[in-house]
């Protein structure tokens, strides 16, 4: 009998814990702890990713799972001109399309995208073509005749666009157009008119599966596939079922079609159709959420990865899912409930990490602030030594055993320090009494920025060195009810509002220890939000008013904010602690007891247990 060693060149290892490195791919080992044989296989699976900021269906798309682009679409009430960019972790805002539209075909990359045709208000097909340079869209040469929902593949400077829908009166053109970055010319005709099909590939090796062959707006679908060689189309093998309104990724010999609708579910199905160069098959890797009309375009250049962004089931959604053919199994970032506060409160300060935090003071309702402090161990809250002075709308930072809190409402500059056993009032108060400001740092290097001194919001910054407060550089935007993250020499603040809290800001400002500079803007103006993060290039912002309470979460990478999974519930005016990958949300308005824990995405090997069957 041939042994495993003779086939693979290695023996079956005996281990007490599973390996964690990529070298385990293809190996077989025996885990003595679980009493099982295991291996790591290269398998395909969909995983949840950060949602788009704006729900929509029928947008154009391009790029891949680490640098994608979604533009236009229909929100359920209107065509959109919004662009969002994906960095492999979350979505951030891009430049707006010149013409709002849906049903536009897309292709290219995040820094060289293309939007072709579509439907513009009020339901009129357009011939507009726009190019994206990574920052903004510009109008270029129109296609010869207006159309929407057409098939497309290629790059910004070498693309094909075929079929689509025109009208009224409605018709399905068979023409194919080719673009060289400057002009459109005629290519080979499709075997049959088609729109709403999955498509992709290159100018000289394009493909299409499914779609609607009928010219009207009815539910007609097809299971045919067609392939383009740069001059003519040929008929390929039929797919497993009749589908339409889908997205596509991959090449002519290794393609993926998904986010389709079929006869069994007009709101979309969860199936993934895979082409291996010979035939189409339904993959066992299904989408987590069935839908149709997601971003259209080559959403990846290989069949190893794909992005399903936006869509409809039955209404517009913000959902994003990633497909990966890999030995790794990503676990999406998520919020989970933690141990609740004993006393509900809002507008408190905090310190520490997700597993060792303090909730300090806060507003418990009339008549105002509290001296109560609670300690969090990663599971539950427990009582801790009380403050000397009741506080609300104060700032704070530090660790669970070396914390600081400062200021109050009514406006005050009083400072207290905590050594893990008791709070001590410090002889030196802040130079300018205030409340509702942003704070970050550690006990011996803390910062307070902005806030309100009473009738007006402030731009003042003060720094604490463990002994006294001194003036720092002024903010460019005076504000209150905002948040901060980082350390004194590498921090940032974001959001906030004016007085009386009517204008909500998107501004982000970064501090280098002396002065403030502009950073990337929040997607939406927000006040009363919470934040956390260890550095200026890795921060988290969550909750707040926009104008009502939201559960939105966004992450900052040092230049831009991108979306993350939403909190379990909308909240505002609580406090945040920890980092961008292990964060903590504590309390909220009105006097909430809720605590939520944020865990960033985890990527681990996808283990398979071997059986005799």
N, C-alpha and C positions, 0 to 999 in steps of 0.2 A: 504494500500500500504506500502510495506517495504521501509523505508527511508535509505538514504546514511549513516546516523549515526548508524542505526541498523546493517548495513552490515559491515561497516568499523570501527565503534567504535568511530568515530570523526565526528564533524560537518563540513559543507562546510565553509571554512574561507572566509572572505571578506577583501581584502588587496588592497592597492594602488600601490604596486610594487611586482613583482614576487619574491618568496623566492629564496635563493641562496645556501642553504645547502642540503646535501644528504637526510635529513629527509623528504624532499618534495616528495620522490618517492611514488607513489601510491595514494597520496592525490589529492583532487580536491579543487580548490579555485576560487573565483570570483575576477577578477582584475577590480576595479572601474575605473582605468585610461583608460584601453583599452575597457572596457565594455564586457569582454569575460570570459567564464569559461575555466580554464586551469588545466593541470596536467603534471607530469613528468613520462615518461614510459621508461622501459628498452628495448631499440631497438638497432638493429645492423646497422652499417654504416661504409663505408670506408672513410678515410681521408688521405690527402696528407701528406707525411713525407719527411724528408731530403733525397736528392738523394745520390746514391752511387758515389764514386769518379771516377770509371771506368765503362763505358757502357759494357754490356755483356749479353749473353743469354746462357741457359743451364748450369748454375753453380750448385754446391751442396749447401746445406744450413742446418741450424739447429738452435736450441734455440727458443726464443720467442720474443714478441714485446718489451721487456725491455732489452734483452741481446741476440741478434741474431748473426749469423755467415753466411757469404756467401763466397764461395771459388771456384776458377777455373772459367770455362765458356769460351765462344767464343766471342771475341771482334768484330768480323766481318772480321778480317784479320788473327787472330791467336788464338790458345788456350792460356789461361792465367793460371798463377800460383798464382795470387794475392788473398789475403784474406782481407776482410773488416769486422769490428765488429760494431754492432749497440748497442747503450746504451739506446734506447728509445727516443732519441732526435736527434742523428746524427751518421754518420759513421766515423770510424777511421781505420787506417791501422793495420793489423795483420801480423803474420809470413807467408811467402810464402810456398805454397805446394812444395814438393820435385819434383813432376812431374806435369808439366802444362797439363791441360786437360779440356774437357767439357763433358757434358753428364754423369758426375759422380753423384752418389747418395750420399746424405748426411743425417746425423741424429746426435742426441746428443745435447749437450749444448755448450755455448760459451767457456767454460773452459774444456770441454771434448767432442770434436767433432769427427766425423768419416767421411772419404771420401772413397768411394768404387768404383773401376772400372772407366770407362769412355772412352773417345776418346782422344788420344794424337797425336801430329804431327808425320807423315802426315796422319791423318785419320786412325789410327790403334787403335783397341780396346785394352785396357790394363787390367791387373789383379791387379794392384797396390792398396793397402789399406794403408791409413795413419791416424794417430791419432793426435788430436790437444789438447794441454794442457793449452790453454789460451794465449800462447806466440809463440810456434813453433810447426811445424808438424814433425812427425817421422814415418818412414816406419815400418809397422808391417806385420803380415802374410798375404800373397796375397790370394785372392779367387782362387779356383781350376782352373777356366777357365775364360779368359778375357771376359768382357761384358760391355756394356754401357746402359744408359737410363733405368736402372732396378728400380724395386719397392723397397721401404725400409721403415722400421719403427723401433722404439726402442731407446736404449741408446748406448753409446760407448762400454759398456761391456755386453750388452744384446740386440742384434739386429737381425733382419731377413732381407734378401736380396733375392728378387725373380724375375724371368723372366729376361727381358732385351733383348738386341740384340747382336748377335755375327756375325763374318764373316770378309771378304768374304770366301766362299759363305754364304750369310746371312741366319740366322735362329733365331727363338724366343725360347729360352729354357724355359721349364716349371719348372725347378728345383728351390727349395728354399734352401738357405743356412742360417745357424744360427751361430752367433759369440758370444763367451763368454768373449771377451777381450783378448784372447790368440789364440784360434784356431777356424777354420771354420768346421762345420759338416753339413751333409745333413738333411733337414727337409722335410715336405710334399710337394708334387708337386702341382703346380697350375692346375686348371681345363683346362686352355688353355694358350699357350704362349702369352706373352704380354710385351710391353715396352711403355715408355712415358705416363704411367698412373699416376693419382693422388694417393697418398698413405700416410699411417701414422700409428699411434697406437703403441702398444708395442709388445714384442716378443711373448707374449701369447694371444694378442688381436689385431692383425693387420687388415688393411683394404686396399682396392684398388677400385677405380672407373675409368672406361674408359681406354683409351690407344689404342695402335695399335696392332691388332692381326696378321697382315700380316707380313712376314719376310722381305719384301723389304722396300724400302724407300718411298713408296707411301703414299697416304693420308688416308689409311684405318683406321677406328676408331670403337670403340665399346661403348655401354652404359651399359655394364655389371658391376656388382660389386662382389667382392669376399672378404671373411673374413677368417682370420687365427687364430687358437686357440693354436698355438705352436707345433702342430703336423700335422694338415691337414687343407685344404682349403674347404670352402663351398660356394656355389653360393648365393648371396644376391639379393635384388630387383634391377631391372633395373633403371638406371638414366633417367632423362627426355629426353636426347638427346645423340647422339654419340659424344664423345669428346676424345681429347688426348693432350699430351704435357703440362699437368697441374701440379699444386702444391697442397699440401695437409696439413691439420692441424687438430688436434683434436683426438678423441678416436673412438673406434669401434662402440659406441652407440651414438656419437655426433660428426660428422665429417664435414669438410669443404673441398671442391674442387674448385679451381679457377685458373686463368691464363691459361685456356684451349683454344684450337682451335676447331671449329666444321665445319660442311659442309658449313655453310653460310659465314664463315670468317676464311680463313687459316692463317691470320696474328694474330689471337687471338680474343677472345670475352671478354666482360666485365661482364659475368655472374658469380654468386656465387651459387654453388650447396651445399645444406645442407641436412645432414642425421640425423634423430631424433631417430634412433634406430628401425624404422619401414619402412620408405620410404624416397626416395630422392625427393627433390623439388628445384625449382629455387627460390632463395631469391630475394626480391625487392631491396636489398642492392647491387648495381652494382659498379664495379670498376670505378674510375674516368677516367682511360685510358685503353682501350682494349689492350690485349697483350697475348702472350703465352711464354712458355719456360722460366718462371721465376725460381728463386732458388728452387731446388728440395730437399725435406726433410721435416721432421716434424717441420714446422716453428711455431708451438705452441703446447702445450700439452693439451689444451682444445679447445672447439668450441666457446669460448667467445672472443678469440683474434686470429689474424692471421697477417702475414706479406707477402706482395707481393713485392719482391725485384728483380730488373733487369728484363730481358725479351726481347721480340722481337715484333715489329710491324711497319714496316717490318724489320727495322734494330735494332741493339742492343741499349738498353736504360739504363739509370741510375735511372729510376723512382722507388720510394718506396711508398707504401700505406699501412696503418694500418687498420685492421678491429677490431672493438670493439663492443661488446654487453654490453652496459652500459647506465646509465642515463645521462652520460656526453657527450657533443658534442665538441670535440677538434677543434679549429681553427688553422690551420697550420701557422707556422712562415712565414713571407713574407716581401718582399721589395715593397715599393710604392713610386711614384714620389712625391717630395716635392716642395716648392716654389724655383724657380731658383735664382742664383746669378745675380746681376745686371751687374757685370763685370766678364767675364770668367777668370779663373785663375787656376794654379796648384802650387804644392809645397808651400802651405801656412801652417800656424799653425792654431790651433783652440782651443776652450775652451767651457765648458758648457755642456748642456744636449740636448736631442732631441727637446725640446720645448723652450729652452732658450740658444742659442749657439752664438758663434762669429766665423766668418771667417776672419782671420787676415793676411794682406799682401798677398804675393804670387807672382808667376811669371805670367805676362800677355803677355809674348813674348818680342822680342827685343824692347827696350834695357834692359829689366829685371824686377826687382821687383817693387812693388807698395806700397804706404802708405795706400791704401784703406782698410777699415774695414767694414764688414756688420754684422748686427744682425739678428738672426732668432728666430721667436716666435712660431714655430711649424707649421706655415702656409706659411709665406712669409718672404723674406729678405728685410731689410731696411738699409739705411745708418747709420753708427755710426762714432764717432770721429776717425779721421785719426791718424796713427802712426807718430812719429816724424822723423823716418828714414824708407825709402823704404826697404822692406825685401823680400827675397825669400829663399827657402830651410832652413827656420828657424824652431826652436822648439817652443812649447807653451803648456799651460795647464791652469787649473783653472776654474772659473765660468764666467758667462756673466757679472757680476759686480765686479769680482776680478780675473782678468786674468794676465798672464805674457807671453811675447814672448822674445826669445833670439837667438843670432847669426844671420848669414846672408851669402849671396854669393854676392861679394867675401868674403872669410872667415873673420868672425868677431865674437866677443864675447859680443857685446853690448846688454844690457838688458833693456826692457821697461815693466812697470806695468800699469794696467788699473784699475780704481776705479769705473767704471760705467759712468763716465763723461768725463775723459780725460786720455791720456797716458803720463807717466812721465819717462824720461830716468834716469836710476839708475847709481849712481857713480861707482859701482863695476861691471866690466865686467867678463865674464867667463875667467878662467885662461888660457885655450887653445882655440884660435879662431878656428871655424870649421863650417861646414854646412852638410846637408843631414844626420842628426843623428836621433835617437829615443828619444822621450820625454814623460813624464807623471808626474802626481802629482797635487799639488795645488799651489797657488801663493806664499805661505810661506814655501812650502816644495816641490820644483820642482827638476827634474832630467834630465840630458842630457847624453846619452851614445853613444859611437862610432862616426860615421860620417867620414868626410874627412877633413884633415887639409890643403889640397892642392894636392900634388902629391900622397899621400898614405892614405889608410883608417886607422882608429884609433880604439883602444879598450878602450880608456879613458872614465871614468865616472866622472861627477861632480854633486854636490848637492848644491841647493840654499836654504837658510834658511829664506829668506825674506829680508836679508841684504847683504850677501856675498856668493860667490861660494867657495867650498872646494872640494878636491879630494875624490872620492869614490873608491870602488873596481873595478878593471879592468875587462872588458868582456873577456871571453875565446876565442871569435871569433871576430876579428876586422871586421868591416863591415860598409856599407853605404846604403842609400835608404831602410831603414827598419822602423818598427813601434813599438809602445809600448802601454801599458795600465796599469791601477792600480794607486797605491799611492807610495810615496817614500819608505815606509817600507814594501810594499807588491806589487811589480810590476813585469812586465815581458816585454821582447822585443822578436821579432820574424822576421824571414826572412832576407832580405837584400842581398847585393852582394859585390864582391870585386871591385877593381878599375882596369880595366875600365868597370865594370858592365857586365862581361862575365860569371862569376860563380855566380849562385843564390843559396842562402843557405836555408836549412830547419830548422836550429838551433833555438830553443827557450831557452832563459835564464831567470831565475827568480831571483829577487833581494829582499833581506830581510832587507835592510837598511844599510848593510855593505859590503856584497859580493854577487857574482853571482853563481848560481848553474844551472846545466843542467835541462831542462824541456822536455816535449814531443815534438817530431819533427813535423813540418808541413807536410802534405801529399806530397806537391810538393815544390821544391825550388822556391821562389818568391821574387822579388824585387819591389820597388815602391808601395808596398801594404799599405793599411790604416788599422787602428785599433781603438778600443775603449773598454771600460770596467772599472768598478769601483774597481775591485779587481783582485788579482793574480789568483783566481780560477774561474773567470767568465769574459772571454774576447772574443772579436770578431775580426777576421781578414778578409778583403775582398779586391777584386780587385788585381791589380798588374800586373807584367810581368812574363810569364812562357814559353817561352820568350816573346810572344806577349801578349797584354792586355787580361785579363780574367774578368769574372763576378763571379768567385768562392767566396763562403763564408764558413768559418769554425769557430767553436766555441771551446774555451779552457775551461776545467773543473778543471784545476789545475794539471792534469797529462797527458792528451791527447787531440788532436784536433779531432773534428768530423764535418762532412759536414752539411751545412744548405742550405736553398733555395738560388739559385743564384740571383744576382742583376738583375735589369731590363736591364742593358747594361754593357758591359765590360768597365773598366776604370782603371786608374793607376795614381799615383802621386797626388792624391787629399789629403783630410784630413778627419779624423774621429772624432766624438764626441759622448757623451752619454754612454750607457751601452750595455751589451750583449743582453738585451731584449728590449731596446729602443734606437737603434743606429742611427747615422746620417753619411752619406757620402756626402762630399761637394767638388764640382769641380773635376778637373782631367786634364790630358794631352791629347791634346794640348789646354790649356786655356778654359776648359769646364765650362759651367754655371750650369750643372745639379746637382740636390740635390736629394738624395734618403733616405727614412726613413725605418729602419728595426724594425719590431715588432715581438717579440718572440711568441712561441705557447701560445694560450689562451685556457683554458679548462673551459667550463661553462655547466650548466644544459641544457638538451635538452627539452625545453618546447613544449607541444602540446596543441593546442587550440581545445576545444571540441565544436562540432556542433550537431544539432538535427538530421542530416542525418546519 
